[in-house]
Amino acid sequence: MTLTPQIGPAAPRGLCTDCGVSRMQNDKACGRACQFIAPDYPGLERQVHGRSRQDGDEHFFGPFQAMCRAEMASPKAGAQWTGITTSLAAALLERDQVQAVLTMVPDPADVWRPKPALITDPQDMAEARGIRMGYAPLLALLETAQDLGFKRLAVIGIPCQIYALRCLEEELGLDRLYVIGTPCSDNTTTENFHHFLSLLDEDPASITYLEFRADFKVELRYADGRQRLIPFLSLPISDLPADFFPLTCRTCVDYTNSLADITVGYMGGQGAQWLLVRNARGAEMLDSLGDQIRLSTPGSAGKRASAVKGFVSNTERAAGGLPLRRMPNWLRPIVSWLQPRIGPRGLEFARARVEMKAAETILHLRREAPAKMKNMVPEHVWDIAAPYGLQPGPEETPASSGKKYPGGD
């Protein structure tokens, strides 16, 4: 059974991705649950994983016990990749470890629009396969789950949803909670996404699948079975309106969903998916798939520094209201050919994306909401951005930090 009850309207908020908390009866919970106010990642990492992030790759990706490339031995029809995320959730239902899975399904009126749902039958997890684009008030259905008496729950969500969930977890009265996280970098409204599709193809309604891949290409699939690959450098990004990506998504501090029990994404996968098993509950979920899933060691190649420096330079211009430098058309095919061969790949690509997001957060927030920087940018984000010359100023040093920064307090 798939439950998609009507939910109330969102309460007006400033920096908000509509995770659903403002639509709950106690919408004041936003004040203590929102990652865009004063996030406490070290505290929540200790609460969820028993410790905060350490040096090495945890510096970039958050706490984890194991990291691997992965793919389902038999890919699931309609899945964005091979169906790992929905298979993990279906296994929880099959084993009666949870009574329901809180996730997203397509809106009946628009397959790209996400609609929150509670799924109780493992077979119905097929409805949740594929990508959705747009704000998704997932957590509004936590109250529905409580009203139905569900005490064992799984949640599939993106970082801003999972941060809020972890802040409210102890108040939910659950006996068991499993959290499957997917990375998220940039979101937009469903309407904006349709505009983006219209720039990619003269018949956007025929596009059934879109994926940003780790080989520097976007993959499109069509209703007639066609496939098309577009190099990142050929995307019409400069033709999008300035507010296409909201400030919230340009200032996200948790690309890798560090508070999930297990993170399933693409960045370090090199053609497969990338799994981070973060704690014992994550390991339990992965073990439940047995030989249904194939695991291997992640690779890492190339150097990220020049790619990140170029991104930082362009972002500085964009955050300053200056036009982005357009690459000459004759050069685009050459660079597009070189990127997947000499650019960062595998884990080096994942590290590059995390560094880019850290720099983007600082530069856009510094320009558009400077008063929020002291509380909204965690210490580890400053540390990640430091190699690129980004240091907190006197009014930007994290309020909870005892660390001394050059130019800081």
N, C-alpha and C positions, 0 to 999 in steps of 0.2 A: 504494500500500500504506500502511496505517495501523497502526503498531505501538504497542500499549498494554501493555507488559510489567508484571508485578507488581513493586512496589517495597517496600523494607523499611519498618518503622515509623519514625515520627519520634522523634528523641532528645528527652528532656525538656528544655525550655528555658523561660525566663521570658518576656521580650518576644519573641514569635516569631509570624510569619505562615505558617510551614511552607512556605517557598519551595522546599524540597526538598534543600537542602544538608545538613541534619542526617540525611537518609536515605541519603546517599552513604557509601561505605566509609570515607572520611576525613571523618567528621562533625566533626572538630576544625576543619575549614575555616570553620565558623561564626564562629570568633573573629576572623577577618580579613575575612570577607565580609559580615557582617550590618550593615545600616544602623541597627540599633537599639542599637549599642554605641558606636562613635565614628566616624561617617561623615565622609569627606573628599570633599565634593563639589567644591571648587575643584581638588583634585589629579586627581580622576577626570575632571572636565570637560576639563582640559588634556590628559589622556591620550587621551580619546575624540575631542574636537573640536579640539584644538590650542590652546585658550584657555578661560579661565573666563568666566562671565557678565559682561556689561557693564551700563551704566546703560540706562534706557529700559525697554522691555518685557522685555528679557532679565533685568532685575532680578526680575521675577515668574516668567517662564516658562523661564529657562535659555537657553543659547546656541542660536541658530538662524540659518540663512542666509536663509530665506524662510518666510513665514507666509501662509496663504490659507484660504479656504473651499473645500470640495471635495465633489463627489458623482460617483458613477459615472454615465456617460451612460445605461447600461442597468442598473438596480438588480438585484442578485443575489437570487434567491429564498432566503428563509430568513435573510437578513442582518439584523443588528440595525439598521443604517442602510441603506447601499446596497452594502456589501460591499468597501469600500476595503482594509481590513486583509488580508483573505484574498486579494484580488486581487493585492496587492503580493507576497504570499508565493507565490501560484501562478505569477506571472510569473518569479520567481527560479527555480522548478523547471522551468518551460517552457524557459527560456534556459540551463539547466544551470549556472547560477551557484552553486547549492547542490545538495547531494545529499539533504538532508532539511530539514524545517521542524519545530522543536520548539514545540508549541502545546498548546491544550486542546481536547478534544472532550467531549460529554456522556457521563456514566456511563450504561451500558446500563440500570441499575436506577433512575435518577433523572435526567431530562433537565436539571435545574437544577444538578446536582453536576458540578464540573469534574474531568476525568480527563486526566493528561498523556499526550501522544501524539507520536510521530515520524511525520510524513507525507512520503512520497517521491513520490507521484503528484500532479501539479497538480490533477487532477479531484477528488481526495479532500479538497482544501481546503474543499469545500462542507460537509464534516462539522464543521468548526470554526466555522461561522457561528453567530451568536446569542450571547446573554449566558449566562454561567455564574455562579453565586454560591456562594462558600465557599472555604475554603483550598485551595490548589492547588500541590502539591509538584512544580512544573514541572521544576526543575533536577536532580531526582534522575535524570532520563533523560539527562543529559550523559554519564554513565558508559556507558549503553547505546549512545549515539552513538559514543563512543570505541571500544567493543568491536566495533561494526559497521564500524569503519574510516572513518567519515564525517569528512572533512577540511574540507568546505565546508558551513556550517550557517547557517540562519536561525532566529531565536528571536522569538516574539511573547510579550510579557509585560507585567506591571504593574510599578510602580516598585521595590517591595522585591525582586522577582525580578531585575530588570535591574541594580540596584545590586550584588547579590551576583555576578551573571554577570560584570560588568565587573571586579570584584575578582579573579575567578578566571580571567579570559580568557587571560592570558599562560601559564597552566599547562595549558591544554586542548590545545595542539599543533595548533590549527586553521590552515589556510591562508587561510581566509576566513570572516568572521562578519558577518552582516547582522542588525541589531536593530530590530524594529518594536515600538514602545511604545504602550500605551494609558494614558491618565490613570487614576488611582484615588484615591478619597477615603476611602470607608468600605466595609469588607468585614465579613462576619460568617460564622458557620457556615451550612452549607446547611440545617441543622435550624432555626436561627433565621430564615432567610429564608422557609422554609415557614410559620412562625408569622406572619411579616409578611404574607404572601399571604392567610392565613386572616383577618386583620383587614381586608383590603381587599375580600374577596368571600366570600359564604357557600358558594361552590363554587370554592375555590382551585385545584383540579385542572384546571379548565377554562381557566386562564390560561396562555397560551403565550408571552407577551412582556411585558416590563416595561422601561420606559426613563424615567429622569429627564431631562427636556428643559430646554433653556435658556429656555423661555417660562414657567418657574415651574409646570409641570404634569408629572405622571407619566402616561405613556401605557400603558394595558393593552390587550392584544389577547387574543381568546378563540378556542378551538378551533372555534366555530361562525361565525367571521368578524367578530364584533362588535368594536368599539373603544370604549374609555372613557378619558376624560381626568379626572384628579383634581388640583385645585390643591394645590400644596405645603402650603398652610395647612390643608387638609382632611385631610392624612395623619394616621394615628393614632400619630404619633411618641411622644407623651407616654404612650401605653399600652404601649410596649415596655419590657422589663426594663432595669434600669440597665446591665447588662453586655452588652446586645445588640451594641453595637459595642465590640470589645476595645480595650484601651489602646494597642496597636500602631497600630491604624487611627485612633485619636483623636490620635496623636502622630506621624503620618507627615509627613516634611519634604520630600517630593518628589511633590506631586500631579501635576505635568505630565510626569513621566518624562523628566527632563532628560538622562539618559545614553543614551537611545535614538538611533539614527541618524535615525529619523523618528517623530514622535508623531502619532497619529491619535485624535482625541477629539471631544467635542461642545461644549465650553464656549464657544468663541468662534464657533460656526458659524451661529447664528441660523437654525436649520432645516436647514442642511446640516451637514457635518462640518468640523472645524478641523484643519488640518495644520500642523505645524512641521517643516520640513526642516532638520535640525540640522548636517549635514556632507555631504561629497561622496558618501558611501555612501547617505545618505538621498536626495540629489538623483538619484543613479543609479536608485534604486528607483522614484521618482516618474516619472522620464523613461520608464521601461520601459512605463508604462501608456499613453503617447501620448494619442490622442484618445478613449480609453476613459473618461477622467476629465475632468470639467469643473471648472475652477478660476476663482475670482474673489477680489476683495479683501475682507478681513474688514471688517465694520462695527463701530462703537462708538457707544453712545448711553446717555443717562441718567447718573446720579451714584451711585457706590457707597458713599460715606461713611456715610450714615445706615443703609443696610442692614447694613454691616459692624459699625457701632457697636451696633446692636440685637442682632446675633448675638453679639458679644463680651459684652454685658451678660447675655444668656441663658446663655452658656457659663460665665461667672463664677459664676452662681448654680448651675448644674449641677455644676461642679467643686467648689463649696463644699457640695454635698449639699443645696441648697435646692430647693424645687419650682419648676419653670418657670412663668412667668406664662402663663396660658392666655388667648388672645384671645377676647373675647366672640363667641358664635356669630353674632350679627347683623352683626358687623363683618367677619367672614371673607370673605363674598362681595364686599364692597366692595374690600377690600385685594387680593383675588385678581384682581379686574378691573383694578385700578390697576397691579399689579406689572409685567405685561408691557408696559404702556404708558408708565410713567414710571420704572420701576426700571432698574437697570443691564442693558444688552443688549450682545450681541456681545463684543468684547474687554473692555469695562468689566465685564461679567458674569464673564468669566474672571479678571480682576484681583481682583474681589471674592471669588471662591471661593478664590483663592490666599491672600489676606489673612485670610480666615476660617480656613483650615487652619493658617496660621502662629499665629494667636491661640489656636486650639483646642489645638495642640501645646503651647504654653507653659503655658496654664492647667491642662490636665489633668496634664501631667508634673510641674508645680510642686507639685500636690497629692498625686499618687500615687507618684511616684518622683523626689523632688527631688535625690537624689544623682547622678542620671544627667544632669542638665541641662547641666552644664559640658561634657560630651563629646558629648551626643546632639543638641543644638540648634545647627545651623550658624550662622555669623555672618549669612548672608543672610536667614535666617528671622527673627532679631531685627530686622534692618533693615526687613523687610516689615511686622512688627508694630508698629514704633516709632510710627507716626502714631496709634495707638490707645492710647498710654500704657503700652505693655508694654516694659519695659527690664530687662536682666539685673541681678540683685542681686549682691553681693560673691562669693557662692558659685556663681553661675550664668554668669559671663562665659565665653564659649567658650575652651577651653584653648589653641586654636591661634591665637587672635586677638591682634593687637597693638593693637587699637582700644580706646579709652577710652570707657566708657559711664557715664552719670550713675548714681551709686550703686554702680558696679562697682569692681573693684580699681584 
